[in-house]
Amino acid sequence: MQNRGRTVIAAAVAALGLAGCGGSTVERSITAATVDTAPGFSPGVITVDKGEEVVLTVGNSTARAHGFAIEGYGVLEEVNPNIPLELKFIARKGGTFKIYCQLHKDTHQPATLVVQ
């Protein structure tokens, strides 16, 4: 009976370990805001693990619409003031990717998506 108990525990531990390998879902948020007296994104860096499903809430605390794009991921959206946008994607590509406002490229400080 004691061996059967160990087998059940080992099977449960293995199942939990495999569940983590299938990719998890993470929630992150970023906001178009005034950063150091200029338009930008806060936080400046978002970090996720490769393979994760990312649920990203994009806010806008400024008075006008801003773009929201992530190079390498095909994300190209517009975020209106005080109307959050929810994006979902799988972090399939590892690396560092620029997050930027495609509407105000020259004046908007970019942020970074890090997929490790």
C-alpha positions as CSV (number, residue, x, y, z in Angstrom):
1,M,0.0,0.0,0.0
2,Q,2.9,2.3,0.8
3,N,4.3,2.0,-2.8
4,R,0.9,2.7,-4.3
5,G,0.7,6.0,-2.3
6,R,4.1,7.0,-3.6
7,T,3.1,6.1,-7.2
8,V,0.0,8.4,-6.9
9,I,2.0,11.2,-5.5
10,A,4.7,10.8,-8.2
11,A,2.0,10.8,-10.9
12,A,0.4,14.0,-9.5
13,V,3.8,15.8,-9.3
14,A,4.5,14.7,-12.9
15,A,1.1,16.0,-14.1
16,L,1.7,19.3,-12.5
17,G,5.1,19.6,-14.1
18,L,3.7,18.8,-17.5
19,A,0.8,21.3,-17.1
20,G,3.4,24.1,-16.9
21,C,5.1,23.0,-20.1
22,G,2.0,23.7,-22.2
23,G,2.3,27.4,-21.8
24,S,0.6,29.6,-19.3
25,T,-1.3,32.8,-19.5
26,V,0.1,36.0,-18.1
27,E,-1.5,39.4,-17.7
28,R,0.4,42.6,-18.2
29,S,-0.6,46.2,-18.6
30,I,1.0,49.3,-20.2
31,T,-0.3,52.8,-20.5
32,A,0.3,55.6,-23.0
33,A,1.2,58.4,-20.6
34,T,3.4,61.4,-19.9
35,V,6.8,60.0,-19.0
36,D,9.5,62.4,-17.9
37,T,7.6,65.3,-19.4
38,A,7.1,63.7,-22.9
39,P,4.6,61.2,-24.3
40,G,5.6,57.6,-23.8
41,F,4.6,54.3,-22.3
42,S,4.6,53.2,-18.7
43,P,6.1,50.8,-17.8
44,G,9.0,51.1,-20.2
45,V,9.7,47.3,-20.3
46,I,7.3,44.3,-20.3
47,T,8.9,40.9,-19.8
48,V,7.2,37.6,-20.6
49,D,8.4,34.0,-21.2
50,K,8.5,32.5,-24.6
51,G,5.4,30.3,-25.2
52,E,3.2,32.2,-22.8
53,E,-0.2,33.5,-23.8
54,V,-0.1,37.2,-23.1
55,V,-3.2,39.2,-22.2
56,L,-2.1,42.8,-22.5
57,T,-4.3,45.7,-21.3
58,V,-3.3,48.9,-23.0
59,G,-4.5,52.1,-21.4
60,N,-4.2,55.7,-22.4
61,S,-4.1,58.4,-19.7
62,T,-3.5,61.3,-22.2
63,A,-6.0,63.6,-23.8
64,R,-5.6,62.2,-27.4
65,A,-5.6,58.9,-29.2
66,H,-2.3,57.1,-29.4
67,G,-1.0,54.2,-31.5
68,F,0.2,51.0,-30.1
69,A,2.4,48.7,-32.1
70,I,4.8,45.8,-31.3
71,E,7.5,45.2,-33.9
72,G,7.8,41.5,-34.9
73,Y,4.3,40.6,-33.6
74,G,2.0,42.3,-36.1
75,V,0.3,44.4,-33.4
76,L,-0.9,47.7,-34.8
77,E,-3.8,49.3,-32.8
78,E,-5.1,52.7,-31.7
79,V,-6.0,53.4,-28.1
80,N,-8.4,56.2,-27.2
81,P,-8.1,58.2,-24.0
82,N,-9.5,56.4,-20.9
83,I,-10.8,53.4,-23.0
84,P,-8.5,50.4,-22.3
85,L,-7.8,47.9,-25.0
86,E,-7.2,44.2,-24.3
87,L,-4.9,42.3,-26.7
88,K,-4.1,38.6,-26.6
89,F,-1.1,36.9,-28.3
90,I,1.3,34.0,-27.9
91,A,4.9,35.1,-27.2
92,R,6.2,32.7,-29.9
93,K,9.4,34.7,-30.8
94,G,12.1,35.2,-28.3
95,G,14.1,38.5,-28.2
96,T,13.6,42.2,-27.6
97,F,10.8,44.0,-29.5
98,K,10.1,47.7,-29.8
99,I,6.7,48.9,-28.6
100,Y,5.9,52.3,-30.2
101,C,3.1,54.7,-31.2
102,Q,2.8,54.5,-34.9
103,L,0.7,57.8,-34.9
104,H,3.4,59.9,-33.2
105,K,6.7,58.1,-34.1
106,D,8.9,61.2,-33.8
107,T,7.7,62.4,-30.4
108,H,6.6,59.3,-28.5
109,Q,9.1,57.5,-26.3
110,P,9.1,53.8,-27.2
111,A,8.9,50.9,-24.7
112,T,10.2,47.3,-25.0
113,L,8.8,43.8,-25.0
114,V,11.3,41.2,-23.8
115,V,10.4,37.6,-24.5
116,Q,12.8,35.3,-22.7
